[in-house]
Amino acid sequence: MASTMKAVNYNGPFKVKVQEVGMPKIQHPDDVILKVTSSTSKAAICGSDLQ
């Protein structure tokens, strides 16, 4: 299994970056790791998703 992955980091309005980061780990019983996939290798988020 890979030790890093690409992640989209939101740092404020108009400050979104794709970065290579370490693989996430479950730290609390209610944590979730979500893998986003699509058949076109593209994904999108709505502005309301960032609230």
DSSP file (Angstrom, degrees, kcal/mol; ACC not computed):
  #  RESIDUE AA STRUCTURE BP1 BP2  ACC     N-H-->O    O-->H-N    N-H-->O    O-->H-N    TCO  KAPPA ALPHA  PHI   PSI    X-CA   Y-CA   Z-CA
    1    1 A M              0   0    0      0, 0.0     2,-0.0     0, 0.0     0, 0.0   0.000 360.0 360.0 360.0 144.0    0.0    0.0    0.0
    2    2 A A        -     0   0    0      1,-0.1    21,-0.1     2,-0.1     3,-0.0  -0.286 360.0-148.4 -67.2 151.9    1.2    3.5   -0.8
    3    3 A S  S    S+     0   0    0     19,-0.1    20,-1.6    20,-0.0     2,-0.3   0.562  80.1  39.2 -97.5 -11.0    2.5    5.7    2.0
    4    4 A T  E     -A   22   0A   0     18,-0.3     2,-0.3    19,-0.0    18,-0.2  -0.887  61.6-175.9-133.1 166.3    1.3    9.0    0.4
    5    5 A M  E     -A   21   0A   0     16,-2.6    16,-3.1    -2,-0.3     2,-0.4  -0.965  33.7 -98.2-152.0 163.3   -1.7   10.2   -1.6
    6    6 A K  E     -A   20   0A   0     -2,-0.3     2,-0.3    14,-0.2    14,-0.2  -0.729  43.6-178.4 -86.0 137.8   -2.9   13.3   -3.4
    7    7 A A  E     -A   19   0A   0     12,-2.8    12,-2.9    -2,-0.4     2,-0.6  -0.985  28.1-129.4-137.3 147.3   -5.2   15.5   -1.4
    8    8 A V  E     -A   18   0A   0     -2,-0.3     2,-0.5    10,-0.2    10,-0.2  -0.876  27.3-160.3 -95.2 119.4   -7.1   18.7   -2.1
    9    9 A N  E     -A   17   0A   0      8,-3.4     8,-2.2    -2,-0.6     2,-0.6  -0.897   5.7-152.7-106.6 125.0   -6.5   21.2    0.7
   10   10 A Y  E     +A   16   0A   0     -2,-0.5     6,-0.2     6,-0.2    -2,-0.0  -0.857  20.9 168.3 -96.4 120.1   -8.8   24.1    1.3
   11   11 A N        -     0   0    0      4,-3.2     5,-0.1    -2,-0.6    -1,-0.1   0.146  62.2 -58.8-117.7  17.1   -7.1   27.0    2.9
   12   12 A G  S >  S-     0   0    0      3,-0.2     3,-2.4     0, 0.0    -1,-0.5  -0.634  91.2 -19.8 127.9 173.8   -9.8   29.7    2.5
   13   13 A P  T 3  S-     0   0    0      0, 0.0     3,-0.0     0, 0.0    -3,-0.0  -0.259 133.7  -2.7 -54.0 128.2  -11.6   31.3   -0.4
   14   14 A F  T 3  S+     0   0    0      1,-0.1     2,-0.3     0, 0.0    -4,-0.0   0.660 107.4 109.2  63.0  19.2   -9.7   30.8   -3.7
   15   15 A K    <   +     0   0    0     -3,-2.4    -4,-3.2     2,-0.0     2,-0.4  -0.650  37.3 140.4-124.3  73.5   -6.9   29.0   -1.8
   16   16 A V  E     +A   10   0A   0     -2,-0.3     2,-0.4    -6,-0.2    -6,-0.2  -0.966  23.5 179.2-119.0 129.8   -7.3   25.4   -2.9
   17   17 A K  E     -A    9   0A   0     -8,-2.2    -8,-3.4    -2,-0.4     2,-0.6  -0.972  27.6-135.6-132.2 145.0   -4.2   23.3   -3.6
   18   18 A V  E     +A    8   0A   0     -2,-0.4     2,-0.3   -10,-0.2   -10,-0.2  -0.893  39.3 172.2 -94.4 124.3   -3.5   19.7   -4.6
   19   19 A Q  E     -A    7   0A   0    -12,-2.9   -12,-2.8    -2,-0.6     2,-0.6  -0.931  38.6-114.0-133.9 155.3   -0.7   18.3   -2.4
   20   20 A E  E     +A    6   0A   0     -2,-0.3     2,-0.3   -14,-0.2   -14,-0.2  -0.805  48.1 169.5 -86.7 123.2    1.0   15.0   -1.7
   21   21 A V  E     -A    5   0A   0    -16,-3.1   -16,-2.6    -2,-0.6     2,-0.0  -0.841  37.7 -86.4-132.0 166.2    0.3   14.0    1.9
   22   22 A G  E     -A    4   0A   0     -2,-0.3   -18,-0.3   -18,-0.2   -19,-0.1  -0.349  57.3 -88.9 -68.2 154.5    0.6   11.0    4.1
   23   23 A M        -     0   0    0    -20,-1.6    -1,-0.1     1,-0.1   -20,-0.0  -0.408  49.9-111.2 -64.3 139.4   -2.1    8.4    4.1
   24   24 A P        -     0   0    0      0, 0.0     2,-0.4     0, 0.0    -1,-0.1  -0.305  29.6-154.5 -71.7 157.3   -4.8    9.2    6.7
   25   25 A K        -     0   0    0     -2,-0.0     2,-0.4     0, 0.0     0, 0.0  -0.981  23.6-109.4-131.7 144.9   -5.3    7.1    9.8
   26   26 A I        +     0   0    0     -2,-0.4     7,-0.0     1,-0.2     0, 0.0  -0.614  41.7 165.6 -70.0 124.3   -8.4    6.5   11.9
   27   27 A Q        +     0   0    0     -2,-0.4    -1,-0.2     1,-0.2     3,-0.0   0.636  60.1  35.1-114.3 -24.0   -7.8    8.3   15.2
   28   28 A H  S >  S-     0   0    0      1,-0.0     3,-2.0     0, 0.0    -1,-0.2  -0.931  83.5-111.6-132.3 154.2  -11.2    8.4   16.8
   29   29 A P  T 3  S+     0   0    0      0, 0.0    -1,-0.0     0, 0.0    -3,-0.0   0.760 117.7  47.7 -58.0 -25.9  -14.1    5.9   16.8
   30   30 A D  T 3  S+     0   0    0      2,-0.0     2,-0.1    -3,-0.0    -4,-0.0   0.281  85.7 119.2-101.1  12.1  -16.3    8.2   14.7
   31   31 A D    <   -     0   0    0     -3,-2.0     2,-0.4     2,-0.0    -5,-0.1  -0.406  44.8-161.6 -72.5 152.9  -13.6    9.0   12.1
   32   32 A V        -     0   0    0     -2,-0.1     2,-0.6     2,-0.0    -2,-0.0  -1.000  12.3-153.1-136.3 136.4  -14.2    8.2    8.4
   33   33 A I        -     0   0    0     -2,-0.4     2,-0.5    -9,-0.1    -7,-0.0  -0.964  20.0-165.5-107.4 121.9  -11.8    7.8    5.6
   34   34 A L        -     0   0    0     -2,-0.6     2,-0.6     2,-0.0    -2,-0.0  -0.930   9.3-158.7-114.8 125.5  -13.5    8.6    2.3
   35   35 A K        -     0   0    0     -2,-0.5     2,-0.6     2,-0.0    -2,-0.0  -0.911  11.3-151.0-103.0 122.8  -12.0    7.7   -1.1
   36   36 A V        +     0   0    0     -2,-0.6     2,-0.3     2,-0.0     7,-0.0  -0.832  25.2 165.6 -96.2 123.7  -13.4    9.7   -4.0
   37   37 A T        +     0   0    0     -2,-0.6     2,-0.3     5,-0.0    -2,-0.0  -0.941  10.6 173.8-133.5 156.4  -13.4    7.9   -7.3
   38   38 A S    >   -     0   0    0     -2,-0.3     3,-1.0     5,-0.1     5,-0.1  -0.978  41.7-115.2-155.0 161.6  -15.1    8.5  -10.7
   39   39 A S  T 3  S+     0   0    0     -2,-0.3    -1,-0.0     1,-0.2    -2,-0.0   0.676 116.3  48.8 -73.9 -15.9  -15.0    6.9  -14.1
   40   40 A T  T 3  S-     0   0    0      2,-0.3    -1,-0.2    -3,-0.0     3,-0.1   0.351 108.5-120.1-104.3   5.5  -13.6   10.1  -15.6
   41   41 A S  S <  S+     0   0    0     -3,-1.0     2,-0.4     1,-0.2    -2,-0.1   0.744  80.5 108.3  61.9  24.9  -10.8   10.7  -13.0
   42   42 A K        -     0   0    0      2,-0.0     2,-0.3     0, 0.0    -2,-0.3  -0.978  44.4-177.5-131.3 145.9  -12.4   14.0  -12.1
   43   43 A A        -     0   0    0     -2,-0.4     2,-0.3    -3,-0.1    -5,-0.1  -0.946   5.9-160.4-137.5 159.5  -14.3   15.0   -9.0
   44   44 A A        -     0   0    0     -2,-0.3     2,-0.4     2,-0.0    -2,-0.0  -0.975   3.4-157.0-140.1 153.2  -16.0   18.2   -7.9
   45   45 A I        -     0   0    0     -2,-0.3     2,-0.3     5,-0.0    -2,-0.0  -0.958  18.8-126.9-127.7 151.6  -17.2   19.8   -4.7
   46   46 A C    >   -     0   0    0     -2,-0.4     3,-1.9     1,-0.1     4,-0.5  -0.657  25.9-116.5 -91.3 150.3  -19.8   22.4   -4.2
   47   47 A G  G >  S+     0   0    0      1,-0.3     3,-1.2    -2,-0.3    -1,-0.1   0.824 116.7  60.5 -54.6 -32.6  -19.1   25.6   -2.2
   48   48 A S  G >  S+     0   0    0      1,-0.2     3,-1.1     2,-0.2    -1,-0.3   0.708  91.1  68.6 -71.1 -18.0  -21.6   24.5    0.4
   49   49 A D  G <  S+     0   0    0     -3,-1.9    -1,-0.2     1,-0.2    -2,-0.2   0.728  92.0  61.6 -68.7 -20.5  -19.5   21.3    1.0
   50   50 A L  G <         0   0    0     -3,-1.2    -1,-0.2    -4,-0.5    -2,-0.2   0.409 360.0 360.0 -88.4   2.3  -16.8   23.5    2.5
   51   51 A Q    <         0   0    0     -3,-1.1    -1,-0.2    -4,-0.1    -2,-0.1   0.465 360.0 360.0 -86.8 360.0  -19.0   24.8    5.3
